[in-house]
Amino acid sequence: MDWVLPDGLRKIYSQLWKLIIRPQRDIYDLSELGPKRVRVPGHDGVFMRTDVSLENDRGMKLECSHWEPIPEDRPSKQMPCVIFLHGNCSSRIEGMDLLVHLLPLGITVFCFDFSGSGLSGGEYVSLSYFEKEDLKVVIQHLRSQETVSGIGIWGRSMGAATAIFHAAIDSKIHACVLDSPFADLKVVATELVDRGRFKVPHFLLNIALEIIRSEIQSRADFDLNECRPVSQAHKATCPALFAVAHDDSFVLPHHTRDIYEIWGGRADLVDFEGGHNGERPAWFIQKACDFLIESFKKPPEDPRSPDFKARHGLPKQPASEGTSPNVSLPSNEARARAALPELNPTAAALRDKVIEMGFDNDSATHAAKRCSSVEACIDWIMQQFEEAALGSLQAEGPTLRPPGTARALGYGQEGSTSVEAPGFAVPPPPSSTGGYQQGGAADSPVVAKVDVAAELQNLGFSAEDAAEAAKRCSSVEAALDWLERRGGA
């Protein structure tokens, strides 16, 4: 019996593209980036933020920010830079958690909103397909600057997948920190179905995926099947630190391990608890910072050199398309049949016929209890699937939410948990974690009255400029804005 996907299910699956290429966008106010000059707890220097808009090859604006020391505090003309790549449903604000860790180490930090994310142009995200082109534009910009010595990349989820694609074609990258990348986006979708995230019967899975793939191609102009970082990881030659939460139930841990196994350069792997979007332990953040420092001390390795080949052996091979070495498959038929509940002989025979047509055991069993023919069983099952799929689509929120960011820590907000006056100090990280944590800030402390002139002088402004700004403004933030407009910054 040949089956065509019912119109109801076809319409439902055709809407699932939104969960992939147009999830909830992280819109924020520029004030959440804080002022243009900041201090980091435990560090005497002052750092400045430079905002820049770049244009990608598709004519979309990329909104970016670069944090580095002010000129008089700069230890050298050229300094290494780490580019932070955010995850899906997130923005450059996510990377601000790393300022307090990287800036005191003499590493500048560059964060930007991918196209389709945050405040950048573009309607859709593509989970690494076009994001890798955005990254290429950013790296070209940094390499055109005389102040950047070497470049490292720190990516999470979609950002980590994007970093893998770029590292595969750019041997000049010094190092990558790759937190929870997916190996194959189609495999992720398949596993979400296997675990019941979306109510799609197994025998309809390929049809549903093709519908979603077709919708994405027509709307966002990329092929879902080409989002396979695992197909390129063997070409990357820079050292990489892979990180994965062993309790990640969204992108299963084997994705990170599969990429780690075939990485073309030196690779280390750490795991921890925290899920896909949860807290990252302080020891991991420290390990990643140490890894970057050591990597910046050495020039990028030449993959053509005999030493590189001797250390890493023959070129590794990518995984076959549509497969992943460690994908967990459904239980085999014999075990599944053994677990079936007892039915009367007529119902059991009917159930077996429905199972043979490709429906799952549980659905076939429920249908056989209610119906007297194969046709009636299938009609009942399809109705249940349609209602369940519609319910999932209506209830489904954003695929990923940004983990804890500087926003969650209260950065740049009234009542900030900063160690100094609100709005001009990067808050210290929580004592037990290193960033990426979810949830809001703790109860805000009482904020003491601020000596605006003194604080401006601490930020490197002259006594004359600081005094003039303090006469006109009642807060550090307002004074900084006034000085910037006046040209005194």
N, C-alpha and C positions, 0 to 999 in steps of 0.2 A: 504494500500500500504506500503510494507516494504522498508526501505531505508538503504543502505550501504554507509558509508562515502566515498565520491569520493577520488581517489588517490591524486589529487592535494591538497585537504584539509588535508588528512592524512599526507602527507609529510610536510605541513606547520605546523600543530600542533605538529608533532614529533620533530620540531626544537625549539619549545617554551621551552623545558627543559633548553636550554642555559640561558634563562633569569632568571631561578630560581637557578640553581646550578653552572653556570659559567658566572656570570655577570662580568662587567669590574673590574679588580683587581686593588687595590690601591697600586701601586708600588712606592716606595720612596727611597731616598738615606739615608744612616745611618747618614749623616751629619745633616739631618733634625731633628734628636733627640737632637741636640745640644751637648755641651761638657759634660764631665763626672761630672763636678762640676758647680753648678748654685746658684744664689741668687734669692730670691723672694722679690719683692718690699714691703717695710714696715716691713721687717723681718731681724734681724741682723745675723741669722745663715746662714751657707752654707750647701747646700744639694748635695748629690752625686747620680749619676745614675749607677746602676750595671746591666749590660746586661747578660742574661743567656739563654742558649738553653736547652729546656726540650724536652723529647720524649713522644709522646702519645702512646696509646696502639696499634695503627696501624703502629708504627715505623716512624711517621712523626715528623720532628723537629718543635717545637714551639718557635718562637723568642720573647723574653720577656725583659722587663726593669722594674727595681724597683728603685724608687726615695725615698730616706730617708736621714736624717741628717748625716753629716760626724761624725765619732766617738766622737770627742771632743765636738761637739755641740748637741749630743744626750741627751735628757732630762732623759731618762731611758733606761735600756738595752732592755726591751720589749716595743713595741709600736703597736697600732692598725694599720691595713692595709686595704685599700679599693682597690679591684680589679675592674678595669674598663673593661667592655665588649663592644666592638665596634659593630656597625651595619653592614649590608650587604654592600659590595663594599667599606668598610672602613678598618681601621688598627689601631694599637696602637697609632698612632700619634693623633688620635681623642681625646684620653684620656688626652693628655698633656694640654688641656684647663683647666683641673681641678687642676693642680699643684699649681697654684697661690692661689686657694681657700682652698685646703686640707692640704698642707704641713705646713703652719703657724699654723694650729690647732693641730699639733702634730700627724697627721695621715699620714702614708707613703702611697705611691701610686704605684700599680703594674699594668702595662699594657702589653698586649701581642697580637700578631696576631693569630687569630684562624687558624686552618689548612685550607688550600685553600685560605687564605687571606694574604695580605701584603707580608712579606718576609718569612713566615712560609712555610713548606712543604705541599704537597697535591695539587690535581688538582681542586677539587670541594668544594663548600660550601654546607651545608645541612640545613641551617636555623634552627639550634638548635639541630638537631638529633645527629650529631657527635660532635658538639661544646660543648655539655654538658660533653662529655668525656674529651675534652681538658681542660675544667674548673676544672674537678676533679683532673687532673694531676697537675695543677697549685696550687690548694688548698693543695694537699698532699705535694708539695714542700714547700709552706709557713709554713705549720704546722711542717715541719721537722726542720725549722730554730728556733734558740733560741731567735731570736730578734722580733718575731711577737707574740703579745698577743691575739688579736681578729681579726676576718675577717668580713668585710662588702663587699657587691657587688653593683656596680653601672652599670646598663646595659641600652642600648638603642636599641630599635627595636629588631633585631635578638639577640643582647646581652641580652636584658631584658627577652626574651623568654627563652634563655639558663639559665639565673639565676633562673627562676621559676622552671625549671626541677630540678636543683641542690638543691634549697632550700627545695623542696619536700622530699628529702632523707637525708638532712643534718641538724639536729636540732642544730648544734653548730654555724651556721652562726648568727652573731649578728644582721644584718639588711640588707635590700635590698632597693635600689632606682631603680624603674622600670619605665623607660620612653618609652611609646608607644609600649608595647609588643603586638603581635598578639595573639589571643586566639586559633585560629584554622586556619592553613595555607590553607586548602581546602576552608574554608569559605571566606578567603581573595581572593582567585582565583575566586570564584563564584561572589563575589561582584564586582571585577574588570570587569568581563564580563557584569554584570547587568548595570554597569555605562559606558559601551562602551569602556573600555581600550583596550580590544582585540575583534575583530569582530567574535564572535562565536554565532551562533543562539542558542536560549535556548534549543531547542529540541536535539541539538547536544552536549550540554555542557558536559553531563556525558561521552559521547564517547571521546570527546577531552581531558577531565581530565584523563581518563583512559589511553589514549595514552601517555600523558605527564608523568603520574605516572609510566607506564611501562618503558619508556625511562630512567627515573631517577633511577628506581630500577636496571636496567641493567648496567647503567654507574657508578652510585655513591653508589649503594648497600644500599639504605634506602628507606623506604616507606613514601611517601608524606603524607599519611593519619595518620601517627603517630606523625606528628609535631603539637601536640595539647596541648600546655601548660595548657589550661583550664581544661584538664582532670586530672591534677596533682596539681593544685594550692591549692586545699582544704587540701592537706597533709602538706603544708608548715606551719611552726610555728613561724618563726622569724617575727618581725615587718617589715612592708613594706610601703614605700611611693610611691604611684602610681602617675604618671604624664601623662597628655594627652593634645594634642592640639585640641581644639574643632573644628578647621578648617582643621583637618587632612583628606585629601581626598584619601590617599593611603591605610593606615590601618585605617578603620573607628573607631571613638572614642569608639563605644560600645565594642570593643575588650578589651580595658583596663578596662572598667567598669565591664564587665562580669567577668574578673579575680578578680578584686577588691571585687566583691560581695561574692565570695566563698573562698577568702583567709583564710587559717586556723588560722593565727595569727592576731595580731593587724594590722589594715590597715588604711591609710589615703589616700585621693585622692585630687589632685589639677589639675586644668586645666588652660589653657592659650591660646593665639593665637600664631601661628607660623608654622603650618603645620607639616608634618612628619619629615622634615629635617631642619626646620628653626630655628630661634633664640629662645633660652630659656631665659626668663627674669631673671634679676639679683635676684629678690626676690625669685624665685624658687630655684636657685643655693644656696642662703643663707639658705633657709628653709631646703633644703636637707642636707647641711652641719650641721646645728643645729640638725637635726633629727639623723644623724650619731653620732655626739658627745654624745647626750643623750643615744643612744642605746649602745655605747661602755662603758658607765659608769655602765651598768648592765650586769650580766652574761646572756647567752642565756637561754630562758625559757625552762623548762622541760615539754614537752607536756603530760607527764604521771602524772604530779602533780595535786592535787585537785584544787589548785589556778588557774592553767591554764584552766582547764575544767570549773571552775566556771565563769571565765571571758569570755571565748569564746563559751561556750555552747556545744551542741552536735556536733560531727564532721559533717562538711558540705559535700554536695555531689557534684560530678562533673557534668558538663552539658552532656547530651546525645551525643553520637558520631555523628559528622556531623551536629550538630545543635548549635545554639547560641541564648540565650534567646531574644536578642534584634535585630536580623538581620532584616534589612528592606527588605520586600518582594515586588515583582512587584505588580502593581495595579491589583485589582481583575478584572475578566472578564467582569462584567457588566459595570464598569466604563470605561474600555478600549473600549468596543464595542460602548458606547455612544459617545466616542470621535472620532470615525472613520469618515473620510470624506464621502460625498455623492457620490455614483456611480450609473450608470444606473443598472437596475435590473439584467441584465445578468452578468455584471462585479461584482456586489455585491455578487451574488450567488457563482461565481467562487472564489472570495476572501474568503468567509466564508468556502468553502471547503478546501482551502489551510490553513486557520487558524486552522481548525479542525485537520489537520495533524501535528500540532505542530509548525508551523512557526509563527513568530511574526506578529502583525497586520500591522505594517508599511510596512514590506517587502511584505506581501500578497497583500496589497492595490496597491503598485507600480507594482507588477507583473500582477495583474488583469487588470490594465489599458493597459498593453502592449501585453498580451497573450490571446489566445482564448481557451486554455485547461489547465487542472490541470497539466498535464505532462510538458507542455511548461512553465507554471508558475514556477514549481519547478526547471526546468533546468536553467531558467533565474536567480532565487534566488541563486542557488548554485554557479553559475558563479560569481555573485556579491560578495558573501561571500568569495569565493576563492581569488578574486582580492583584496578585502578589507583586508583580513587576511594577504596576502602576503605583501601588503603595510605597514600594522602595524608592521609586523616582521622586515621588512627592515628598517623602521624608528625608531623602538623602541630602545632607548638607555639603559643604565644600569637601573636596577629596582630601585635602590637607590643609591644616591651619598652621600659620607660622608659630614656631615655638616661642618661648619667652624671649622678649627683645628688650632693648633699652627702654622701650615704651612701658613694658611691664614693670621695669625697675623704677619707673617714675622719672626717667631722665628728661630734663627740660620742662618739668611740670611743677606747678605750685605745690609746695610740700614735698619736694623731692627728698629721697633718702641719700642724697649726695653728702659727702663729708664737708663740703663747703656750701656757700649760698646756692640756692636753686638756680639752675640754668647755665652755669658755666663750669661745672666740674663733672667729669665722667664718674658715675657712681662706682664704688668698689664692687667686685663680684660677691655674691653670697658666699659665706664661709665654707659651705659644704658642696657647692656645685660650681661648675665653670661656665655657665651660660646655657642658652637654649631651653631654659626652664619655662614652664607655663604658669599662668596665673598672674594676678595683679600684685602691686607693691604692698608691702606691709603697712601698718598704720603709720601715717606720716608724723614726723616729729614737729615740734614747734620751731619755726624758723626765726632766728634772731635777726634784728635789723642789720642791714648790710651797709658798710662804709664803701659807697660806690667808688669814690676816688681811689681809695687804697686798693680795692680789688682790681681796678683797671690798671693801676701801676704794677700789680702782681702779674698781670697778663702781658706786660711789656710796653704799655703805653707811657708816654712822657708825662711828667707831673703836670705840665701845662695843659695837655689835652685831657688828662684825667680830671683835673679840677674844673675845666670848662664843661665837660660832659656831665659831671656830677651836679653842677648848678642847674642844668636844664632837665635832668632825668632823675627819677626816683628809684630806678632799678638798674642792675647791671645789664640786663637784656636790652632795655630801652637805650641805655648809654652806648652799648655796642652798635645798635642800629643807627644811632645818631652819628657816631664817629665814622661808620662805614659810608653813610650818605655824604658826610662832610669831606671824606677822603683822608681822615686821620688814621685809619686802620692800616 
